[in-house]
Amino acid sequence: MSAPQNIICIGSVLWDIIGRSAVTMRQGSDVPGRITRLPGGVALNIAMTLKQFGLQPLLLSVVGEDAEGSELLKRCQSLGLNTDHIYRSKDLPTDRYMAVEAQNGLIGAIADAHSLEQAGSKILSPLLDGPIADRAHPYSGVVALDGNLTDSLLQEVSSDVAFSKADLRIAPASPGKAKRLASLIKHPHATLYVNLEEAGLLCNQEFSDSATAANALVKKGANRVLVTAGGSPASDGHSSGTIQLKPPEVLVTRVTGAGDTFMAAHIAAELRGENRENALKSALAAAAVYVSGDIGA
């Protein structure tokens, strides 16, 4: 078995194609702005942020054997990310995500993660059958898991002995995929990172604040849950109690990847030994810096 990594990031590794404008948009708007193509995907966004905090993330995903895939892997490697165990497919193209953002927030987005879904359990092979770990020697470190995986694969993770000792940190990827996490809510070592809308979808009700949402998820059986609510207070819910903190007030210039940054910063803070309140504060600060950053960054 190889030496364990600080954290394993499982899920989407793709190209983000983001159009951003500094003006308000509505359906049918045609406005000036900037279009960027950057390495992205929930798992990759988390890994990139973890690397900035001095950690050594390892990526498990699928990338096509196309020119876009080769370019993406080179970019990942130039950032110091471990891509040794990413599955390369001859038949599946490299996934992409496209979004339009404006002064009034996210206008719309399309996630083309079909290759990740079709690759299925092939991306988990290094944890199931070596060389990272196997079912006889389950991985016991931190695993960041994103909801772009299929329902069946997430259910496999929830019940497979290979993940029985892992510290699972889970993000739904988007509100449209939040319900995929239902099978993982009661995992004894899972921490869910959701926004207010995603929490509502998992509980089949609407919430007006993060603390109420966090308490409802804990009551539903969640081991632990972090609920964000944009510029409103975020909460860390656990059976021992719920902590709520307001994020810093900043001018928002971008939103894609903000939740991933929050999750990665929170994980990094806890690995540094910060308590629940300070870890939440650190994560909110990192997310605030991110959303107020240069739109071309």
N, C-alpha and C positions, 0 to 999 in steps of 0.2 A: 504494500500500500504506500502511496506517496504521502508526503507530509501534508497535514491539513492546511487549508487556506483560512485566512481570517473570516471570509464570508463568500458564500456561493450565491450568485445571482441567476435565477432561472426565469426565462420568459423571452420577451420580444427584444430582438437586436435588429434594427432596421434603419432606413433613412427617413428622417423627418423633413418634410417639405412644408415650410410654414410661410404663409403670406401675412404680413402685419401692416396695419395702417394706423396712423395717429389720429384719425378722424372717426366719428361715429358712423356705423354701417347698419344697414337693414337689408332685408331680402331684395336681391336685384341690384344692390349698389355696385358701382364701378368707380373705384377711387385709387389715387396714387398710394404707393407704399413700397415695401421691400419684400422680396421673396428669397428665402434662404434654404439651403439643403445642408442638414447637419446630422451626424450620427445620433440616433435616438432609439425610442422604444423604452418601455418601463424598466426592464432589467438593465439595459445599457445606461439609461439615465441615472439609475441608482448606483451602478458600478462606477460611473465617472465621478459622481459626487463622493462616494466612499474613498476613491483614490485621492481626491483632493484633501481628505482628512487623514491621509497617511496610511490607509488600510490597503490590503492586497486582495481585491475581488477577483473571482474566477467566474467566467460566463458559461452558462449552459443554454444553448439555443440552436437554431438552424439558420444557416446562411447559404444561399445558392452558389453553385459553381459558375456564376456569371461574373461579368466585369464589375457590376455594382457590388457584388458580394466580396470579391477580392479587394476592391478599394475600401470597403467598409472595414474589413478585418485589418487592413494596413493602418487605417485611422485608429482603430481600437488599440492595436499594438503600439502605435506611436504615443498613445496616452498611458502606456504602462499597464494595460489590462491583459489578463491571462485569457487567451482565446484558444488554448491548446485542445480543449475538449468540445468545442463547438462542432456540431454535426454539419458537414457540407453535403448538399444534395445536388445531384446532376439533373434531377427532374423538376425541382421546385425553385422558383425565382426568389430573389432576396425581397423580403417584405418591405412595405413602405407605409408611411402615415402622412396624411395631408390635412392641414388645418388653415383656417382663416381667422385672424384675430384683429380686433379693432379697439378704439378707445373705450367702447362699451362692452369689452370682454370677448369671449370666444363666440364667433358667429356660427361656425360649423366645422366638423371634422369627419374624416373617413379613415378608418384604420384597416389597411389591407394586410392582415396577419394570417392569411390563409396557409402559407407555408409552415408557419409555426404550428397551426392546428393540425395540418396533415402529417407533419413529422411525428407527432404524438410522442410516445414513450421513448423513441430513439434518442431524444435529447437528454433523457434521464439516465441513460445507460452507464455513464461513469460513476453514478451514485448507487446504481442497483447491482452492477456486475464488475466494479472496479474500473479504473485504477484508483479513484478517489476513495471509494468506500464500497461496501456490498451489504447484503442483507444479514450476513453473519457478523459484520462489523459496521453497524449503522453510523452515519455521520453525526457527530454530536455538536457541531459548531452552528453558526448563524446561517440561515438560508433565507434570502429574499426571493419571494415567489410572486409572480404577477398573474393577474386574472385573464391574460390573453390565452392561457392554456384552455383546452376544451373541458367541458363538464366531466367527462369520463376520466381525463388525466388528473384533474384536481381531486376527484373522488379517490383515484388510485393513491395519490399523495397522502390523503387523509387517513387511509387505512393501511398502507404498506409499512412493514416493519423497518424498511430502509430509512423512513423519516420519523421513526418513533422517538428518537433521542435529539432530533434537531430543534433548534430554537427558530421556529418558523415566523417570519415577518412577511405579511401578506397584503398586497394591494390589489384592488379590483380592476385596475387599468382604466375603467370608465364606468359611468352609471349604467350604460347599456349592458355591461358584463358583470355587474355587482352580484346578481343572484347566483352566478356560477360558484361563489364562495360559500354557499349554504352548507356544503358538506364539510367545510373546514372550521365552521364557527365553534364547534365544541372540541376541537383538537386541544389536548391539555397543554401544549407548548406553543400555541399560536397567538400572535398579536396581529390584529387587523388594523389597517390604516385606511380609513374611509372618509369621504366628505359627508355633509349633511344629507344630500340627496341619496347617496349610496347606502347610508345607514337606514334611511327610510325604506328603500327598496328591500333591504334584507329583513326588515321588521314588518313590512307591508303596512306602513303608516307614515304620516308626515310628522316631522319634528321642527320646532321653531328655534331650538338651540342645541348646541353640541353636547351639553351635559345630560340633557334628557335623552338624547339619542344614545350616548355612551352607556347610560344606566340601563336603557332598554335592551341593548345588545348583551350586556353582562347578564341581565335577567334571563335572556334567551339562551344563555349557556356559554357565551364567549369568555375565554380565559382573560383576555385583555383587549382593549380597543382604543385607538386614537382617532378622534373625530375632529376634522377641521371644518370651518364654516366661512371661508374667505377672510374678510377683514374683521369678522366677529370672533368672540372667544372660541378657542379650541379646547378639547377636553381629553384627558387620559383616564379611561374608565377601567376599574378593576374591582374585584369583590371586596377589597380592603377599603375602597372609597374612590371618589372621582375628583380629579384635579382639573381646574379650569383656568386658562390664562388668555389674555387678549394679545393678539399679535401687534407688532410695531405698525404705526401708520406710515404708509409709503405710497408714492405714486406708482400705480401698476402699469407697466409697459409691455408685459408678456405674461402668459398664463400656462402655456404648454410646458409640462415638465415640473411645475411648481410642487405638485403633490409628491412626485418622486424625490425631489430635493428635500422636502420636509421629512420624508420617511428615512432617507439615507442619513441626513443630519441627526435625526433622532437615534438611529442605530449607532452611529459613531459616538454620540454623546454618552450613550449607555455603556458602550465598550470602553470608554474612558473612565467609567466609574461614577458618572453623574447620577444623582438621585432622580426620582420621577419628575419633580417640579423643575429642576434645572435642565434636565434633558428636553422637556417640553419647551422651555424657554429658548434653549439653543436651537431647536428645530424650527421654531417660529421665526427666530432671528435670521437663520440661514434662508428660509423661504422668502422672507421679506427682501433680503438682499437680491435674491434671484429674480423675483417678479418686478423689481424696480431697476433691473440691469439694462444694459444696452440691448436693443431689440436685435441687433446683428450678432450678439455674442453667442 
